[in-house]
Amino acid sequence: MADIEVPVLIVGSSLVGMSTALLLGHHGIPALAVEHHRGTAIHPRAAQITQRSMEILRIVGIEQIVREKSDEQFVQDGAIMAVETLAGKELGYFIANLNEGVRDVSPCERVFISQSLLEPLLKSRAGELGAELRFATDLVSFRQHADHVEAVIRHRDTGETDSVHAQYMVAADGAHSGVRETLGIRMQGRGVFSRSVTIYFRADVSSLLRGRNLSVIYVNHPQLRGFFRIEKPFTSGFLAVNAIGDPAKPITDVATGLTDERCLEWVRLALGSEDVPITIDNVMPWNAEANYAECYSQGRVFIAGDAAHAMPPNGGWGGNTGIQDAHNLAWKLAMVLRQQAGPELLDTYDAERRPVGTFTTEQAYSRYVTRTAPYLGTDGMQPVAPDLNVELGYRYDSPAICHEGDPGPLHENPRESRARVGTRAPHAWITMSGKRCSTLDLFGVGRFVMFCGPKSESWTKALLAVREAGRLPLRDVDVYGLDTPGFDDPEGSVSEAYGLTSDIALIRPDGFVAWRARELPGDQDAALAAAVKTALMRA
Ligand SMILES: Cc1cc2nc3c(=O)[nH]c(=O)nc-3n(C[C@H](O)[C@H](O)[C@H](O)COP(=O)(O)OP(=O)(O)OC[C@H]3O[C@@H](n4cnc5c(N)ncnc54)[C@H](O)[C@@H]3O)c2cc1C
């Protein structure tokens, strides 16, 4: 008999492990997460939170508080641009305003909030939803059995160990994942291209900003390549340094033997001013790399976050991609644990998330090359895709997605997906019982949503028929059409965004389109029952 029995054990409780615990809690699964560190992140690291991640935080009820805290820390809606030095020459803008031109696609906005501020919010909500987070606790070992995972965890201070019996284990233990190594899962990709550092400093740089609202400032100085992020009230921030010296043949190990004097010299150089007093608070080494795991699961163990894909911060996607891994996995684990879905549904985690992780890592690499390290060359590099396509326009393909022939591109402008099978169901503003909300607010726990076009009454009848006959594995397929009580779409924005007329779109609990029935097949009841069974991988 083990000391602790839990449905899911999570290894690592930083950004991604904590998100996994939170999302499992949201789906009613009380997970245990163990974390080596004594508390939540102390280094800011990730700060750019995409609309997709904010949509996920909205679903679990913390969008508003995250927005409030983000405003305290950073000026929002800033630019992503490049300079020779902060005081000196501007070299160009990649994005002039973080949210310009993207507000129509989501109920949420991109925000800047660092991990050190975000993690306590995730922690507190995860706790409310039933997760247990144990800090200063290491996973020591684990073994997989046919029907469970057996693990040993140890408290770092007391040395006390506990045995854990879990149905499943999620490893969110970072780029150097010990679990991934134990499983023998290899990384592939472009390797490590810089031993970089982040230098945390204090300095009043307000005069150097000259009123500009800048979120990420790339520094392309003849002697240094990296980027700044500056916090409100513009008296602190960090400089990440990736390379120094000759831009054509730079030194890329900037971490080894680094001294405080050198850090000071670099910050001064990148600021482009001798007049601003600077204090160095901290230095954190990290590898700039673009690598992805050859598979995301083995048996009952899943890897997520940096354990599955390690990418350079250019683009701001490492943490976001991990949050989306957690989101894809959590509802599947919950429904399999409740026996609402077949265990094969869990195999679709790898099939759906790995191509997205690989694509996003390559896109981050392309930005690293074009923004910071042209010396790496563009041979074999993916062309830079628009940020919005990377963040919201990715598409899943797996046996649980009922594709109609060619699944289409892996990524596209989310405005063009029109609820194509495998893509994120689009956002449209609707009214529910007199209250304005997003279509995304309807997707939820253990429930599929069926949107019907204006001429699709026969589908509603089909749904009622299969429910009555007990042919659906789920009681909870919510149907929304023009005649649904309380559902109001006066401007037809759902039909427009989803491209619906006489057809339907079946949406999974994670807000991805599982099935479209564009034409009326002979037996609609049977087609619908079969689609739900496929989406849940039920025999
Ligand atoms: C300078 C910089 C800027 C960045 N900016 C952004 C950004 O703007 N947006 C973005 O999305 N991403 C950004 N990133 C990337 C982001 O920080 C990472 O992708 C993210 O932190 C990964 O989270 P994780 O939880 O997967 O891994 P980690 O944060 O590495 O956490 C893994 C955790 O597992 C714990 N652990 C490991 N082994 C064990 C064990 N055996 N037992 C218990 N615990 C264990 C570790 O202590 C650690 O806390 C940035 C990174 C850097 C370096």
The ligand as a MOL file (V3000), in Angstrom:
LIG
                    3D

  0  0  0     0  0            999 V3000
M  V30 BEGIN CTAB
M  V30 COUNTS 53 58 0 0 0
M  V30 BEGIN ATOM
M  V30 1 C 15.0320 35.1010 -20.7730 0
M  V30 2 C 13.8270 34.2580 -21.0530 0
M  V30 3 C 12.6530 34.8630 -21.4640 0
M  V30 4 C 11.5230 34.0810 -21.7400 0
M  V30 5 N 10.3770 34.7020 -22.1590 0
M  V30 6 C 9.2760 33.9530 -22.4360 0
M  V30 7 C 8.0480 34.5820 -22.7910 0
M  V30 8 O 7.9500 35.8180 -22.8700 0
M  V30 9 N 6.9560 33.7890 -23.0390 0
M  V30 10 C 7.0320 32.4180 -22.9340 0
M  V30 11 O 6.0190 31.7380 -23.1560 0
M  V30 12 N 8.1870 31.8100 -22.5920 0
M  V30 13 C 9.3110 32.5210 -22.3290 0
M  V30 14 N 10.4490 31.9100 -21.9170 0
M  V30 15 C 10.4750 30.4320 -21.7970 0
M  V30 16 C 9.8320 29.9910 -20.4920 0
M  V30 17 O 10.4900 30.5820 -19.4060 0
M  V30 18 C 9.8970 28.4630 -20.3890 0
M  V30 19 O 9.4070 27.8880 -21.5750 0
M  V30 20 C 9.0500 27.9900 -19.2190 0
M  V30 21 O 9.5410 28.4880 -18.0210 0
M  V30 22 C 9.0470 26.4650 -19.1600 0
M  V30 23 O 8.3100 26.0620 -18.0630 0
M  V30 24 P 8.3520 24.5540 -17.5550 0
M  V30 25 O 7.4360 24.5220 -16.3950 0
M  V30 26 O 8.1160 23.6320 -18.7050 0
M  V30 27 O 9.8540 24.3030 -17.1400 0
M  V30 28 P 10.7100 24.9680 -15.9720 0
M  V30 29 O 10.3160 26.3700 -15.7780 0
M  V30 30 O 12.1330 24.6750 -16.2890 0
M  V30 31 O 10.2740 24.1730 -14.6780 0
M  V30 32 C 10.6060 22.8490 -14.4410 0
M  V30 33 C 10.5380 22.6410 -12.9530 0
M  V30 34 O 10.6900 21.2570 -12.6550 0
M  V30 35 C 11.3840 21.1670 -11.4290 0
M  V30 36 N 11.9870 19.8260 -11.3500 0
M  V30 37 C 12.8850 19.2580 -12.1960 0
M  V30 38 N 13.1650 18.0000 -11.8120 0
M  V30 39 C 12.4400 17.7660 -10.6870 0
M  V30 40 C 12.3020 16.6440 -9.8230 0
M  V30 41 N 12.9730 15.4970 -10.0330 0
M  V30 42 N 11.4880 16.7470 -8.7560 0
M  V30 43 C 10.7890 17.8980 -8.5250 0
M  V30 44 N 10.8770 18.9770 -9.3220 0
M  V30 45 C 11.6860 18.9140 -10.3880 0
M  V30 46 C 12.4040 22.2870 -11.4800 0
M  V30 47 O 12.7930 22.6640 -10.1800 0
M  V30 48 C 11.6370 23.3820 -12.2120 0
M  V30 49 O 11.0570 24.3200 -11.3310 0
M  V30 50 C 11.5860 32.6580 -21.6130 0
M  V30 51 C 12.7790 32.0570 -21.1880 0
M  V30 52 C 13.8750 32.8390 -20.9070 0
M  V30 53 C 15.1310 32.1650 -20.4490 0
M  V30 END ATOM
M  V30 BEGIN BOND
M  V30 1 1 1 2
M  V30 2 1 2 3
M  V30 3 2 2 52
M  V30 4 2 3 4
M  V30 5 1 4 5
M  V30 6 1 4 50
M  V30 7 2 5 6
M  V30 8 1 6 7
M  V30 9 1 6 13
M  V30 10 2 7 8
M  V30 11 1 7 9
M  V30 12 1 9 10
M  V30 13 2 10 11
M  V30 14 1 10 12
M  V30 15 2 12 13
M  V30 16 1 13 14
M  V30 17 1 14 15
M  V30 18 1 14 50
M  V30 19 1 15 16
M  V30 20 1 16 17
M  V30 21 1 16 18
M  V30 22 1 18 19
M  V30 23 1 18 20
M  V30 24 1 20 21
M  V30 25 1 20 22
M  V30 26 1 22 23
M  V30 27 1 23 24
M  V30 28 2 24 25
M  V30 29 1 24 26
M  V30 30 1 24 27
M  V30 31 1 27 28
M  V30 32 2 28 29
M  V30 33 1 28 30
M  V30 34 1 28 31
M  V30 35 1 31 32
M  V30 36 1 32 33
M  V30 37 1 33 34
M  V30 38 1 33 48
M  V30 39 1 34 35
M  V30 40 1 35 36
M  V30 41 1 35 46
M  V30 42 1 36 37
M  V30 43 1 36 45
M  V30 44 2 37 38
M  V30 45 1 38 39
M  V30 46 1 39 40
M  V30 47 2 39 45
M  V30 48 1 40 41
M  V30 49 2 40 42
M  V30 50 1 42 43
M  V30 51 2 43 44
M  V30 52 1 44 45
M  V30 53 1 46 47
M  V30 54 1 46 48
M  V30 55 1 48 49
M  V30 56 2 50 51
M  V30 57 1 51 52
M  V30 58 1 52 53
M  V30 END BOND
M  V30 END CTAB
M  END
